């Protein structure tokens, strides 16, 4: 089995005034506060979630 790489996702823009589904996606990713970061394995599901809120987050490879 191939080893998944990890990505660091940081919330850089506030979701206030955004769509409810984008707020729910950020909550599911574990991003509740500005400039908070989480480390996740890069799976298809996580890539889709990042794509949905790509204008609010910064993604870095680990």
PyMOL Python script that loads the backbone (N, CA, C, O; Angstrom):
from pymol import cmd

cmd.read_pdbstr("""\
ATOM      1  N   UNK A   1       0.840  -1.180   0.000  1.00  0.00           N
ATOM      2  CA  UNK A   1       0.000   0.000   0.000  1.00  0.00           C
ATOM      3  C   UNK A   1       0.882   1.239   0.000  1.00  0.00           C
ATOM      4  O   UNK A   1       1.825   1.337   0.785  1.00  0.00           O
ATOM      5  N   UNK A   2       0.580   2.170  -0.868  1.00  0.00           N
ATOM      6  CA  UNK A   2       1.356   3.405  -0.963  1.00  0.00           C
ATOM      7  C   UNK A   2       1.067   4.295   0.239  1.00  0.00           C
ATOM      8  O   UNK A   2      -0.047   4.342   0.761  1.00  0.00           O
ATOM      9  N   UNK A   3       2.093   4.983   0.646  1.00  0.00           N
ATOM     10  CA  UNK A   3       1.958   5.877   1.796  1.00  0.00           C
ATOM     11  C   UNK A   3       1.353   7.203   1.337  1.00  0.00           C
ATOM     12  O   UNK A   3       1.842   7.822   0.392  1.00  0.00           O
ATOM     13  N   UNK A   4       0.293   7.632   2.008  1.00  0.00           N
ATOM     14  CA  UNK A   4      -0.333   8.916   1.682  1.00  0.00           C
ATOM     15  C   UNK A   4       0.518  10.051   2.201  1.00  0.00           C
ATOM     16  O   UNK A   4       1.095   9.959   3.285  1.00  0.00           O
ATOM     17  N   UNK A   5       0.599  11.145   1.415  1.00  0.00           N
ATOM     18  CA  UNK A   5       1.326  12.290   1.938  1.00  0.00           C
ATOM     19  C   UNK A   5       0.372  13.167   2.733  1.00  0.00           C
ATOM     20  O   UNK A   5      -0.844  13.112   2.552  1.00  0.00           O
ATOM     21  N   UNK A   6       0.935  13.960   3.601  1.00  0.00           N
ATOM     22  CA  UNK A   6       0.138  14.833   4.447  1.00  0.00           C
ATOM     23  C   UNK A   6       0.183  16.248   3.912  1.00  0.00           C
ATOM     24  O   UNK A   6       1.148  16.659   3.267  1.00  0.00           O
ATOM     25  N   UNK A   7      -0.877  16.984   4.192  1.00  0.00           N
ATOM     26  CA  UNK A   7      -0.939  18.395   3.847  1.00  0.00           C
ATOM     27  C   UNK A   7      -1.320  19.173   5.101  1.00  0.00           C
ATOM     28  O   UNK A   7      -2.028  18.670   5.973  1.00  0.00           O
ATOM     29  N   UNK A   8      -0.839  20.397   5.171  1.00  0.00           N
ATOM     30  CA  UNK A   8      -1.186  21.297   6.259  1.00  0.00           C
ATOM     31  C   UNK A   8      -2.153  22.329   5.685  1.00  0.00           C
ATOM     32  O   UNK A   8      -1.837  23.026   4.722  1.00  0.00           O
ATOM     33  N   UNK A   9      -3.329  22.412   6.289  1.00  0.00           N
ATOM     34  CA  UNK A   9      -4.378  23.312   5.820  1.00  0.00           C
ATOM     35  C   UNK A   9      -4.544  24.414   6.856  1.00  0.00           C
ATOM     36  O   UNK A   9      -4.751  24.128   8.035  1.00  0.00           O
ATOM     37  N   UNK A  10      -4.454  25.677   6.427  1.00  0.00           N
ATOM     38  CA  UNK A  10      -4.548  26.828   7.323  1.00  0.00           C
ATOM     39  C   UNK A  10      -5.687  27.730   6.870  1.00  0.00           C
ATOM     40  O   UNK A  10      -5.789  28.064   5.689  1.00  0.00           O
ATOM     41  N   UNK A  11      -6.539  28.122   7.805  1.00  0.00           N
ATOM     42  CA  UNK A  11      -7.638  29.046   7.512  1.00  0.00           C
ATOM     43  C   UNK A  11      -7.073  30.467   7.487  1.00  0.00           C
ATOM     44  O   UNK A  11      -6.584  30.959   8.504  1.00  0.00           O
ATOM     45  N   UNK A  12      -7.138  31.127   6.323  1.00  0.00           N
ATOM     46  CA  UNK A  12      -6.546  32.462   6.190  1.00  0.00           C
ATOM     47  C   UNK A  12      -7.579  33.555   5.930  1.00  0.00           C
ATOM     48  O   UNK A  12      -7.255  34.740   6.004  1.00  0.00           O
ATOM     49  N   UNK A  13      -8.822  33.169   5.627  1.00  0.00           N
ATOM     50  CA  UNK A  13      -9.867  34.161   5.382  1.00  0.00           C
ATOM     51  C   UNK A  13     -11.111  33.738   6.133  1.00  0.00           C
ATOM     52  O   UNK A  13     -11.435  32.552   6.194  1.00  0.00           O
ATOM     53  N   UNK A  14     -11.804  34.701   6.702  1.00  0.00           N
ATOM     54  CA  UNK A  14     -12.969  34.423   7.520  1.00  0.00           C
ATOM     55  C   UNK A  14     -14.150  33.920   6.689  1.00  0.00           C
ATOM     56  O   UNK A  14     -14.415  34.433   5.603  1.00  0.00           O
ATOM     57  N   UNK A  15     -14.856  32.913   7.206  1.00  0.00           N
ATOM     58  CA  UNK A  15     -16.044  32.418   6.504  1.00  0.00           C
ATOM     59  C   UNK A  15     -17.307  33.216   6.823  1.00  0.00           C
ATOM     60  O   UNK A  15     -18.389  32.856   6.359  1.00  0.00           O
ATOM     61  N   UNK A  16     -17.194  34.281   7.595  1.00  0.00           N
ATOM     62  CA  UNK A  16     -18.367  35.095   7.925  1.00  0.00           C
ATOM     63  C   UNK A  16     -18.955  35.649   6.632  1.00  0.00           C
ATOM     64  O   UNK A  16     -18.239  36.213   5.805  1.00  0.00           O
ATOM     65  N   UNK A  17     -20.232  35.485   6.471  1.00  0.00           N
ATOM     66  CA  UNK A  17     -20.902  35.934   5.270  1.00  0.00           C
ATOM     67  C   UNK A  17     -20.838  34.932   4.138  1.00  0.00           C
ATOM     68  O   UNK A  17     -21.374  35.173   3.056  1.00  0.00           O
ATOM     69  N   UNK A  18     -20.184  33.811   4.383  1.00  0.00           N
ATOM     70  CA  UNK A  18     -20.074  32.777   3.361  1.00  0.00           C
ATOM     71  C   UNK A  18     -21.271  31.849   3.364  1.00  0.00           C
ATOM     72  O   UNK A  18     -22.182  31.988   4.179  1.00  0.00           O
ATOM     73  N   UNK A  19     -21.256  30.909   2.449  1.00  0.00           N
ATOM     74  CA  UNK A  19     -22.348  29.951   2.339  1.00  0.00           C
ATOM     75  C   UNK A  19     -22.280  28.933   3.472  1.00  0.00           C
ATOM     76  O   UNK A  19     -21.205  28.631   3.990  1.00  0.00           O
ATOM     77  N   UNK A  20     -23.427  28.418   3.842  1.00  0.00           N
ATOM     78  CA  UNK A  20     -23.506  27.464   4.950  1.00  0.00           C
ATOM     79  C   UNK A  20     -22.725  26.185   4.660  1.00  0.00           C
ATOM     80  O   UNK A  20     -22.119  25.613   5.566  1.00  0.00           O
ATOM     81  N   UNK A  21     -22.733  25.730   3.405  1.00  0.00           N
ATOM     82  CA  UNK A  21     -22.003  24.499   3.093  1.00  0.00           C
ATOM     83  C   UNK A  21     -20.495  24.699   3.227  1.00  0.00           C
ATOM     84  O   UNK A  21     -19.779  23.759   3.574  1.00  0.00           O
ATOM     85  N   UNK A  22     -20.005  25.904   2.958  1.00  0.00           N
ATOM     86  CA  UNK A  22     -18.581  26.183   3.135  1.00  0.00           C
ATOM     87  C   UNK A  22     -18.217  26.233   4.612  1.00  0.00           C
ATOM     88  O   UNK A  22     -17.150  25.759   5.001  1.00  0.00           O
ATOM     89  N   UNK A  23     -19.081  26.793   5.430  1.00  0.00           N
ATOM     90  CA  UNK A  23     -18.848  26.821   6.877  1.00  0.00           C
ATOM     91  C   UNK A  23     -18.826  25.398   7.432  1.00  0.00           C
ATOM     92  O   UNK A  23     -18.001  25.069   8.284  1.00  0.00           O
ATOM     93  N   UNK A  24     -19.739  24.558   6.942  1.00  0.00           N
ATOM     94  CA  UNK A  24     -19.795  23.167   7.390  1.00  0.00           C
ATOM     95  C   UNK A  24     -18.544  22.403   6.960  1.00  0.00           C
ATOM     96  O   UNK A  24     -18.044  21.560   7.705  1.00  0.00           O
ATOM     97  N   UNK A  25     -18.041  22.693   5.770  1.00  0.00           N
ATOM     98  CA  UNK A  25     -16.822  22.041   5.287  1.00  0.00           C
ATOM     99  C   UNK A  25     -15.635  22.416   6.156  1.00  0.00           C
ATOM    100  O   UNK A  25     -14.827  21.555   6.504  1.00  0.00           O
ATOM    101  N   UNK A  26     -15.519  23.695   6.514  1.00  0.00           N
ATOM    102  CA  UNK A  26     -14.425  24.123   7.387  1.00  0.00           C
ATOM    103  C   UNK A  26     -14.516  23.456   8.748  1.00  0.00           C
ATOM    104  O   UNK A  26     -13.501  23.048   9.313  1.00  0.00           O
ATOM    105  N   UNK A  27     -15.723  23.343   9.274  1.00  0.00           N
ATOM    106  CA  UNK A  27     -15.915  22.688  10.567  1.00  0.00           C
ATOM    107  C   UNK A  27     -15.526  21.213  10.476  1.00  0.00           C
ATOM    108  O   UNK A  27     -14.910  20.673  11.396  1.00  0.00           O
ATOM    109  N   UNK A  28     -15.882  20.568   9.380  1.00  0.00           N
ATOM    110  CA  UNK A  28     -15.540  19.156   9.190  1.00  0.00           C
ATOM    111  C   UNK A  28     -14.033  18.956   9.057  1.00  0.00           C
ATOM    112  O   UNK A  28     -13.499  17.922   9.459  1.00  0.00           O
ATOM    113  N   UNK A  29     -13.354  19.945   8.494  1.00  0.00           N
ATOM    114  CA  UNK A  29     -11.900  19.874   8.401  1.00  0.00           C
ATOM    115  C   UNK A  29     -11.226  20.149   9.749  1.00  0.00           C
ATOM    116  O   UNK A  29     -10.048  19.841   9.928  1.00  0.00           O
ATOM    117  N   UNK A  30     -11.968  20.725  10.689  1.00  0.00           N
ATOM    118  CA  UNK A  30     -11.409  21.039  11.998  1.00  0.00           C
ATOM    119  C   UNK A  30     -10.873  22.447  12.091  1.00  0.00           C
ATOM    120  O   UNK A  30     -10.076  22.748  12.980  1.00  0.00           O
ATOM    121  N   UNK A  31     -11.295  23.316  11.189  1.00  0.00           N
ATOM    122  CA  UNK A  31     -10.833  24.709  11.179  1.00  0.00           C
ATOM    123  C   UNK A  31     -11.923  25.593  11.755  1.00  0.00           C
ATOM    124  O   UNK A  31     -12.900  25.908  11.074  1.00  0.00           O
ATOM    125  N   UNK A  32     -11.758  25.995  13.011  1.00  0.00           N
ATOM    126  CA  UNK A  32     -12.773  26.794  13.686  1.00  0.00           C
ATOM    127  C   UNK A  32     -12.350  28.237  13.892  1.00  0.00           C
ATOM    128  O   UNK A  32     -13.207  29.111  14.016  1.00  0.00           O
ATOM    129  N   UNK A  33     -11.059  28.510  13.931  1.00  0.00           N
ATOM    130  CA  UNK A  33     -10.574  29.860  14.201  1.00  0.00           C
ATOM    131  C   UNK A  33      -9.618  30.306  13.104  1.00  0.00           C
ATOM    132  O   UNK A  33      -8.993  29.490  12.427  1.00  0.00           O
ATOM    133  N   UNK A  34      -9.522  31.606  12.948  1.00  0.00           N
ATOM    134  CA  UNK A  34      -8.601  32.171  11.970  1.00  0.00           C
ATOM    135  C   UNK A  34      -7.167  31.757  12.286  1.00  0.00           C
ATOM    136  O   UNK A  34      -6.765  31.703  13.448  1.00  0.00           O
ATOM    137  N   UNK A  35      -6.409  31.467  11.240  1.00  0.00           N
ATOM    138  CA  UNK A  35      -4.995  31.095  11.306  1.00  0.00           C
ATOM    139  C   UNK A  35      -4.767  29.766  12.033  1.00  0.00           C
ATOM    140  O   UNK A  35      -3.640  29.445  12.408  1.00  0.00           O
ATOM    141  N   UNK A  36      -5.832  29.005  12.227  1.00  0.00           N
ATOM    142  CA  UNK A  36      -5.697  27.666  12.785  1.00  0.00           C
ATOM    143  C   UNK A  36      -5.232  26.738  11.664  1.00  0.00           C
ATOM    144  O   UNK A  36      -5.601  26.924  10.504  1.00  0.00           O
ATOM    145  N   UNK A  37      -4.425  25.742  12.013  1.00  0.00           N
ATOM    146  CA  UNK A  37      -3.921  24.792  11.030  1.00  0.00           C
ATOM    147  C   UNK A  37      -4.245  23.376  11.464  1.00  0.00           C
ATOM    148  O   UNK A  37      -4.272  23.064  12.654  1.00  0.00           O
ATOM    149  N   UNK A  38      -4.487  22.532  10.488  1.00  0.00           N
ATOM    150  CA  UNK A  38      -4.685  21.110  10.731  1.00  0.00           C
ATOM    151  C   UNK A  38      -3.832  20.334   9.739  1.00  0.00           C
ATOM    152  O   UNK A  38      -3.528  20.813   8.647  1.00  0.00           O
ATOM    153  N   UNK A  39      -3.461  19.146  10.136  1.00  0.00           N
ATOM    154  CA  UNK A  39      -2.656  18.275   9.302  1.00  0.00           C
ATOM    155  C   UNK A  39      -3.514  17.066   8.929  1.00  0.00           C
ATOM    156  O   UNK A  39      -4.002  16.354   9.807  1.00  0.00           O
ATOM    157  N   UNK A  40      -3.696  16.839   7.646  1.00  0.00           N
ATOM    158  CA  UNK A  40      -4.554  15.753   7.165  1.00  0.00           C
ATOM    159  C   UNK A  40      -3.817  14.957   6.093  1.00  0.00           C
ATOM    160  O   UNK A  40      -2.934  15.474   5.409  1.00  0.00           O
ATOM    161  N   UNK A  41      -4.203  13.677   5.962  1.00  0.00           N
ATOM    162  CA  UNK A  41      -3.707  12.889   4.837  1.00  0.00           C
ATOM    163  C   UNK A  41      -4.416  13.352   3.574  1.00  0.00           C
ATOM    164  O   UNK A  41      -5.608  13.657   3.602  1.00  0.00           O
ATOM    165  N   UNK A  42      -3.689  13.403   2.474  1.00  0.00           N
ATOM    166  CA  UNK A  42      -4.243  13.882   1.215  1.00  0.00           C
ATOM    167  C   UNK A  42      -4.988  12.743   0.512  1.00  0.00           C
ATOM    168  O   UNK A  42      -4.399  11.960  -0.234  1.00  0.00           O
ATOM    169  N   UNK A  43      -6.274  12.673   0.767  1.00  0.00           N
ATOM    170  CA  UNK A  43      -7.134  11.686   0.128  1.00  0.00           C
ATOM    171  C   UNK A  43      -8.061  12.414  -0.839  1.00  0.00           C
ATOM    172  O   UNK A  43      -8.098  13.644  -0.867  1.00  0.00           O
ATOM    173  N   UNK A  44      -8.803  11.653  -1.625  1.00  0.00           N
ATOM    174  CA  UNK A  44      -9.739  12.265  -2.570  1.00  0.00           C
ATOM    175  C   UNK A  44     -10.796  13.089  -1.835  1.00  0.00           C
ATOM    176  O   UNK A  44     -11.189  14.158  -2.302  1.00  0.00           O
ATOM    177  N   UNK A  45     -11.251  12.594  -0.695  1.00  0.00           N
ATOM    178  CA  UNK A  45     -12.261  13.312   0.082  1.00  0.00           C
ATOM    179  C   UNK A  45     -11.726  14.650   0.573  1.00  0.00           C
ATOM    180  O   UNK A  45     -12.395  15.675   0.445  1.00  0.00           O
ATOM    181  N   UNK A  46     -10.530  14.640   1.130  1.00  0.00           N
ATOM    182  CA  UNK A  46      -9.925  15.873   1.649  1.00  0.00           C
ATOM    183  C   UNK A  46      -9.647  16.843   0.499  1.00  0.00           C
ATOM    184  O   UNK A  46      -9.845  18.049   0.649  1.00  0.00           O
ATOM    185  N   UNK A  47      -9.192  16.333  -0.640  1.00  0.00           N
ATOM    186  CA  UNK A  47      -8.953  17.204  -1.799  1.00  0.00           C
ATOM    187  C   UNK A  47     -10.239  17.901  -2.225  1.00  0.00           C
ATOM    188  O   UNK A  47     -10.216  19.086  -2.559  1.00  0.00           O
ATOM    189  N   UNK A  48     -11.350  17.188  -2.218  1.00  0.00           N
ATOM    190  CA  UNK A  48     -12.630  17.778  -2.580  1.00  0.00           C
ATOM    191  C   UNK A  48     -13.070  18.838  -1.594  1.00  0.00           C
ATOM    192  O   UNK A  48     -13.614  19.872  -1.981  1.00  0.00           O
ATOM    193  N   UNK A  49     -12.831  18.576  -0.304  1.00  0.00           N
ATOM    194  CA  UNK A  49     -13.188  19.556   0.720  1.00  0.00           C
ATOM    195  C   UNK A  49     -12.340  20.815   0.570  1.00  0.00           C
ATOM    196  O   UNK A  49     -12.845  21.930   0.698  1.00  0.00           O
ATOM    197  N   UNK A  50     -11.056  20.630   0.299  1.00  0.00           N
ATOM    198  CA  UNK A  50     -10.163  21.777   0.102  1.00  0.00           C
ATOM    199  C   UNK A  50     -10.607  22.576  -1.118  1.00  0.00           C
ATOM    200  O   UNK A  50     -10.609  23.806  -1.095  1.00  0.00           O
ATOM    201  N   UNK A  51     -10.982  21.875  -2.177  1.00  0.00           N
ATOM    202  CA  UNK A  51     -11.425  22.551  -3.397  1.00  0.00           C
ATOM    203  C   UNK A  51     -12.674  23.399  -3.155  1.00  0.00           C
ATOM    204  O   UNK A  51     -12.831  24.459  -3.761  1.00  0.00           O
ATOM    205  N   UNK A  52     -13.558  22.938  -2.275  1.00  0.00           N
ATOM    206  CA  UNK A  52     -14.798  23.670  -1.992  1.00  0.00           C
ATOM    207  C   UNK A  52     -14.535  24.984  -1.251  1.00  0.00           C
ATOM    208  O   UNK A  52     -15.320  25.925  -1.369  1.00  0.00           O
ATOM    209  N   UNK A  53     -13.451  25.056  -0.496  1.00  0.00           N
ATOM    210  CA  UNK A  53     -13.143  26.262   0.289  1.00  0.00           C
ATOM    211  C   UNK A  53     -11.751  26.807  -0.061  1.00  0.00           C
ATOM    212  O   UNK A  53     -11.091  27.414   0.782  1.00  0.00           O
ATOM    213  N   UNK A  54     -11.313  26.590  -1.290  1.00  0.00           N
ATOM    214  CA  UNK A  54      -9.944  26.949  -1.683  1.00  0.00           C
ATOM    215  C   UNK A  54      -9.658  28.440  -1.554  1.00  0.00           C
ATOM    216  O   UNK A  54      -8.499  28.828  -1.409  1.00  0.00           O
ATOM    217  N   UNK A  55     -10.683  29.282  -1.604  1.00  0.00           N
ATOM    218  CA  UNK A  55     -10.483  30.726  -1.484  1.00  0.00           C
ATOM    219  C   UNK A  55     -10.352  31.169  -0.020  1.00  0.00           C
ATOM    220  O   UNK A  55     -10.050  32.332   0.247  1.00  0.00           O
ATOM    221  N   UNK A  56     -10.575  30.262   0.916  1.00  0.00           N
ATOM    222  CA  UNK A  56     -10.485  30.593   2.346  1.00  0.00           C
ATOM    223  C   UNK A  56      -9.270  29.983   3.036  1.00  0.00           C
ATOM    224  O   UNK A  56      -8.939  30.372   4.156  1.00  0.00           O
ATOM    225  N   UNK A  57      -8.609  29.041   2.391  1.00  0.00           N
ATOM    226  CA  UNK A  57      -7.538  28.298   3.047  1.00  0.00           C
ATOM    227  C   UNK A  57      -6.242  28.375   2.249  1.00  0.00           C
ATOM    228  O   UNK A  57      -6.228  28.700   1.062  1.00  0.00           O
ATOM    229  N   UNK A  58      -5.156  28.064   2.949  1.00  0.00           N
ATOM    230  CA  UNK A  58      -3.830  27.919   2.333  1.00  0.00           C
ATOM    231  C   UNK A  58      -3.407  26.483   2.586  1.00  0.00           C
ATOM    232  O   UNK A  58      -3.522  25.989   3.707  1.00  0.00           O
ATOM    233  N   UNK A  59      -2.921  25.812   1.556  1.00  0.00           N
ATOM    234  CA  UNK A  59      -2.551  24.398   1.660  1.00  0.00           C
ATOM    235  C   UNK A  59      -1.057  24.264   1.364  1.00  0.00           C
ATOM    236  O   UNK A  59      -0.553  24.795   0.374  1.00  0.00           O
ATOM    237  N   UNK A  60      -0.359  23.537   2.252  1.00  0.00           N
ATOM    238  CA  UNK A  60       1.070  23.300   2.082  1.00  0.00           C
ATOM    239  C   UNK A  60       1.341  21.811   2.208  1.00  0.00           C
ATOM    240  O   UNK A  60       0.704  21.125   3.008  1.00  0.00           O
ATOM    241  N   UNK A  61       2.288  21.310   1.419  1.00  0.00           N
ATOM    242  CA  UNK A  61       2.708  19.919   1.563  1.00  0.00           C
ATOM    243  C   UNK A  61       3.570  19.785   2.798  1.00  0.00           C
ATOM    244  O   UNK A  61       4.269  20.715   3.202  1.00  0.00           O
ATOM    245  N   UNK A  62       3.504  18.615   3.382  1.00  0.00           N
ATOM    246  CA  UNK A  62       4.339  18.388   4.563  1.00  0.00           C
ATOM    247  C   UNK A  62       5.402  17.393   4.239  1.00  0.00           C
ATOM    248  O   UNK A  62       6.217  17.058   5.099  1.00  0.00           O
TER     249      UNK A  62
END
""", "prot")
cmd.dss("prot")
cmd.show_as("cartoon", "prot")
cmd.util.cbc("prot")
cmd.orient("prot")
